[in-house]
Amino acid sequence: MKKTQLAIALALGAVTAIAAAGDIEDQIRFRQSAYSFLGWNTAKIKAQASDHPDTFNKDEVAAAANAIAGVANSGVFEKLYGPGTDKGIGWKPSRLKPEFFEKQDEAKEINATFIKEANELQKVAAGGDPAAIKAQFGKLAATCKGCHDLIRIRE
């Protein structure tokens, strides 16, 4: 595991351990923060994976992919969905569908796929091939969409 990914995983693991024992609002805040961090890093890769090879920055893509893999492997998604986190308010009201708690098997399967695709993106990004990164990023994004469709209330 790369040093950056290890540091992120350890930090998020510690946060996850604290949050798992925390109240509903703490769990939601930590979860929302993790998703915001993922969104920032996926946006960086999406911008780099465009059809403009003259602006491609391999190092920025690799750093973002390392961050995404770190979050994916940290346990955030297994530990921050306690009972009641569909009704609480973190930084903003939770958008977790109440039926999430009835769809645990599907959510776990999507999470496992997300981890797999995040780890693969990390490997592909280290290689620096823009076409391969774009293809793998598409696979990662599809897992995000699958989870959003399953458990996220649309605004």
C-alpha positions as YAML, in Angstrom:
chain: A
units: angstrom
residues:
- id: 1
  name: MET
  ca: [0.00, 0.00, 0.00]
- id: 2
  name: LYS
  ca: [1.45, 3.37, -0.91]
- id: 3
  name: LYS
  ca: [2.36, 5.74, 1.93]
- id: 4
  name: THR
  ca: [-0.28, 8.28, 0.88]
- id: 5
  name: GLN
  ca: [-3.03, 5.70, 0.71]
- id: 6
  name: LEU
  ca: [-1.93, 4.19, 4.01]
- id: 7
  name: ALA
  ca: [-1.97, 7.58, 5.73]
- id: 8
  name: ILE
  ca: [-5.43, 8.37, 4.37]
- id: 9
  name: ALA
  ca: [-6.75, 4.94, 5.31]
- id: 10
  name: LEU
  ca: [-5.34, 5.20, 8.83]
- id: 11
  name: ALA
  ca: [-6.77, 8.69, 9.34]
- id: 12
  name: LEU
  ca: [-10.17, 7.76, 7.98]
- id: 13
  name: GLY
  ca: [-10.09, 4.49, 9.90]
- id: 14
  name: ALA
  ca: [-9.56, 6.41, 13.13]
- id: 15
  name: VAL
  ca: [-12.37, 8.80, 12.23]
- id: 16
  name: THR
  ca: [-14.59, 5.85, 11.35]
- id: 17
  name: ALA
  ca: [-13.89, 4.14, 14.68]
- id: 18
  name: ILE
  ca: [-14.81, 7.29, 16.58]
- id: 19
  name: ALA
  ca: [-17.87, 7.93, 14.43]
- id: 20
  name: ALA
  ca: [-19.16, 4.37, 14.69]
- id: 21
  name: ALA
  ca: [-19.48, 4.91, 18.42]
- id: 22
  name: GLY
  ca: [-20.80, 8.45, 17.93]
- id: 23
  name: ASP
  ca: [-24.32, 9.69, 17.67]
- id: 24
  name: ILE
  ca: [-26.41, 9.76, 14.51]
- id: 25
  name: GLU
  ca: [-25.40, 13.29, 13.54]
- id: 26
  name: ASP
  ca: [-21.69, 12.46, 13.94]
- id: 27
  name: GLN
  ca: [-22.05, 9.43, 11.68]
- id: 28
  name: ILE
  ca: [-23.85, 11.52, 9.08]
- id: 29
  name: ARG
  ca: [-21.28, 14.35, 9.24]
- id: 30
  name: PHE
  ca: [-18.36, 11.96, 8.83]
- id: 31
  name: ARG
  ca: [-20.15, 10.15, 6.02]
- id: 32
  name: GLN
  ca: [-21.00, 13.41, 4.24]
- id: 33
  name: SER
  ca: [-17.41, 14.59, 4.64]
- id: 34
  name: ALA
  ca: [-16.09, 11.37, 3.11]
- id: 35
  name: TYR
  ca: [-18.44, 11.75, 0.15]
- id: 36
  name: SER
  ca: [-17.42, 15.39, -0.31]
- id: 37
  name: PHE
  ca: [-13.76, 14.37, -0.32]
- id: 38
  name: LEU
  ca: [-14.53, 11.63, -2.86]
- id: 39
  name: GLY
  ca: [-16.45, 14.12, -4.99]
- id: 40
  name: TRP
  ca: [-13.54, 16.55, -5.01]
- id: 41
  name: ASN
  ca: [-11.11, 13.84, -6.09]
- id: 42
  name: THR
  ca: [-13.40, 12.29, -8.70]
- id: 43
  name: ALA
  ca: [-13.95, 15.76, -10.17]
- id: 44
  name: LYS
  ca: [-10.18, 16.18, -10.51]
- id: 45
  name: ILE
  ca: [-9.91, 12.88, -12.40]
- id: 46
  name: LYS
  ca: [-12.96, 13.62, -14.52]
- id: 47
  name: ALA
  ca: [-11.40, 16.92, -15.60]
- id: 48
  name: GLN
  ca: [-8.13, 15.16, -16.43]
- id: 49
  name: ALA
  ca: [-9.85, 12.28, -18.23]
- id: 50
  name: SER
  ca: [-11.33, 14.64, -20.78]
- id: 51
  name: ASP
  ca: [-10.35, 14.52, -24.42]
- id: 52
  name: HIS
  ca: [-7.68, 17.20, -23.95]
- id: 53
  name: PRO
  ca: [-4.37, 15.30, -23.67]
- id: 54
  name: ASP
  ca: [-2.40, 18.55, -23.72]
- id: 55
  name: THR
  ca: [-3.67, 19.39, -20.22]
- id: 56
  name: PHE
  ca: [-3.33, 15.88, -18.75]
- id: 57
  name: ASN
  ca: [-1.44, 15.81, -15.43]
- id: 58
  name: LYS
  ca: [-0.45, 12.25, -14.50]
- id: 59
  name: ASP
  ca: [0.63, 13.23, -10.98]
- id: 60
  name: GLU
  ca: [-2.67, 14.94, -10.17]
- id: 61
  name: VAL
  ca: [-4.63, 11.95, -11.43]
- id: 62
  name: ALA
  ca: [-2.48, 9.50, -9.44]
- id: 63
  name: ALA
  ca: [-2.85, 11.58, -6.25]
- id: 64
  name: ALA
  ca: [-6.64, 11.73, -6.66]
- id: 65
  name: ALA
  ca: [-6.83, 8.00, -7.38]
- id: 66
  name: ASN
  ca: [-4.75, 7.29, -4.25]
- id: 67
  name: ALA
  ca: [-7.15, 9.40, -2.18]
- id: 68
  name: ILE
  ca: [-10.20, 7.62, -3.62]
- id: 69
  name: ALA
  ca: [-8.68, 4.19, -2.93]
- id: 70
  name: GLY
  ca: [-7.79, 5.30, 0.59]
- id: 71
  name: VAL
  ca: [-11.36, 6.30, 1.33]
- id: 72
  name: ALA
  ca: [-12.76, 3.17, -0.33]
- id: 73
  name: ASN
  ca: [-10.55, 0.92, 1.80]
- id: 74
  name: SER
  ca: [-11.03, 2.80, 5.07]
- id: 75
  name: GLY
  ca: [-14.27, 1.15, 6.17]
- id: 76
  name: VAL
  ca: [-16.23, 4.41, 6.01]
- id: 77
  name: PHE
  ca: [-19.05, 2.84, 4.07]
- id: 78
  name: GLU
  ca: [-19.42, -0.12, 6.41]
- id: 79
  name: LYS
  ca: [-19.44, 1.85, 9.65]
- id: 80
  name: LEU
  ca: [-21.26, 5.14, 9.07]
- id: 81
  name: TYR
  ca: [-24.73, 3.87, 8.25]
- id: 82
  name: GLY
  ca: [-26.08, 3.14, 11.72]
- id: 83
  name: PRO
  ca: [-29.78, 2.91, 12.50]
- id: 84
  name: GLY
  ca: [-31.43, 6.32, 12.34]
- id: 85
  name: THR
  ca: [-28.88, 7.83, 9.97]
- id: 86
  name: ASP
  ca: [-31.62, 8.10, 7.36]
- id: 87
  name: LYS
  ca: [-33.45, 10.70, 9.48]
- id: 88
  name: GLY
  ca: [-30.69, 12.70, 11.14]
- id: 89
  name: ILE
  ca: [-28.95, 15.88, 10.16]
- id: 90
  name: GLY
  ca: [-25.20, 16.06, 9.74]
- id: 91
  name: TRP
  ca: [-23.84, 19.08, 7.88]
- id: 92
  name: LYS
  ca: [-27.18, 18.97, 6.05]
- id: 93
  name: PRO
  ca: [-30.17, 16.59, 6.15]
- id: 94
  name: SER
  ca: [-29.34, 12.99, 5.33]
- id: 95
  name: ARG
  ca: [-30.35, 11.84, 1.85]
- id: 96
  name: LEU
  ca: [-30.22, 8.17, 2.80]
- id: 97
  name: LYS
  ca: [-33.36, 6.34, 1.76]
- id: 98
  name: PRO
  ca: [-35.02, 4.59, 4.71]
- id: 99
  name: GLU
  ca: [-35.20, 1.40, 2.64]
- id: 100
  name: PHE
  ca: [-31.39, 1.24, 2.75]
- id: 101
  name: PHE
  ca: [-31.73, -0.82, 5.92]
- id: 102
  name: GLU
  ca: [-33.75, -3.42, 3.98]
- id: 103
  name: LYS
  ca: [-31.20, -3.55, 1.12]
- id: 104
  name: GLN
  ca: [-28.03, -4.38, 3.04]
- id: 105
  name: ASP
  ca: [-26.96, -7.21, 0.74]
- id: 106
  name: GLU
  ca: [-27.23, -5.02, -2.36]
- id: 107
  name: ALA
  ca: [-25.41, -2.14, -0.65]
- id: 108
  name: LYS
  ca: [-22.58, -4.45, 0.48]
- id: 109
  name: GLU
  ca: [-22.22, -5.81, -3.05]
- id: 110
  name: ILE
  ca: [-22.00, -2.30, -4.51]
- id: 111
  name: ASN
  ca: [-19.48, -1.32, -1.84]
- id: 112
  name: ALA
  ca: [-17.31, -4.35, -2.64]
- id: 113
  name: THR
  ca: [-17.41, -3.43, -6.32]
- id: 114
  name: PHE
  ca: [-16.56, 0.19, -5.49]
- id: 115
  name: ILE
  ca: [-13.51, -0.93, -3.50]
- id: 116
  name: LYS
  ca: [-12.39, -3.19, -6.35]
- id: 117
  name: GLU
  ca: [-12.81, -0.47, -8.98]
- id: 118
  name: ALA
  ca: [-11.12, 2.18, -6.77]
- id: 119
  name: ASN
  ca: [-8.11, -0.09, -6.25]
- id: 120
  name: GLU
  ca: [-7.94, -0.79, -9.97]
- id: 121
  name: LEU
  ca: [-8.16, 2.93, -10.74]
- id: 122
  name: GLN
  ca: [-5.24, 3.50, -8.41]
- id: 123
  name: LYS
  ca: [-3.16, 0.93, -10.33]
- id: 124
  name: VAL
  ca: [-4.19, 2.27, -13.73]
- id: 125
  name: ALA
  ca: [-3.56, 5.89, -12.69]
- id: 126
  name: ALA
  ca: [-0.04, 5.00, -11.60]
- id: 127
  name: GLY
  ca: [0.60, 3.87, -15.18]
- id: 128
  name: GLY
  ca: [-0.40, 7.27, -16.55]
- id: 129
  name: ASP
  ca: [-2.23, 6.11, -19.71]
- id: 130
  name: PRO
  ca: [-5.05, 8.65, -20.22]
- id: 131
  name: ALA
  ca: [-7.23, 6.24, -22.23]
- id: 132
  name: ALA
  ca: [-6.91, 3.48, -19.63]
- id: 133
  name: ILE
  ca: [-7.61, 5.96, -16.82]
- id: 134
  name: LYS
  ca: [-10.71, 7.23, -18.61]
- id: 135
  name: ALA
  ca: [-12.00, 3.67, -19.11]
- id: 136
  name: GLN
  ca: [-11.38, 2.66, -15.48]
- id: 137
  name: PHE
  ca: [-12.81, 5.93, -14.19]
- id: 138
  name: GLY
  ca: [-16.01, 5.09, -16.09]
- id: 139
  name: LYS
  ca: [-16.23, 1.78, -14.23]
- id: 140
  name: LEU
  ca: [-15.73, 3.53, -10.89]
- id: 141
  name: ALA
  ca: [-18.35, 6.15, -11.73]
- id: 142
  name: ALA
  ca: [-20.83, 3.41, -12.62]
- id: 143
  name: THR
  ca: [-20.52, 1.95, -9.11]
- id: 144
  name: CYS
  ca: [-21.15, 5.40, -7.63]
- id: 145
  name: LYS
  ca: [-24.29, 5.76, -9.73]
- id: 146
  name: GLY
  ca: [-25.47, 2.28, -8.76]
- id: 147
  name: CYS
  ca: [-25.22, 3.16, -5.08]
- id: 148
  name: HIS
  ca: [-26.89, 6.56, -5.57]
- id: 149
  name: ASP
  ca: [-29.76, 4.88, -7.41]
- id: 150
  name: LEU
  ca: [-30.16, 2.28, -4.67]
- id: 151
  name: ILE
  ca: [-29.93, 4.33, -1.48]
- id: 152
  name: ARG
  ca: [-29.82, 8.07, -2.15]
- id: 153
  name: ILE
  ca: [-32.81, 10.38, -2.13]
- id: 154
  name: ARG
  ca: [-32.74, 12.62, -5.20]
- id: 155
  name: GLU
  ca: [-33.07, 16.32, -4.56]
...
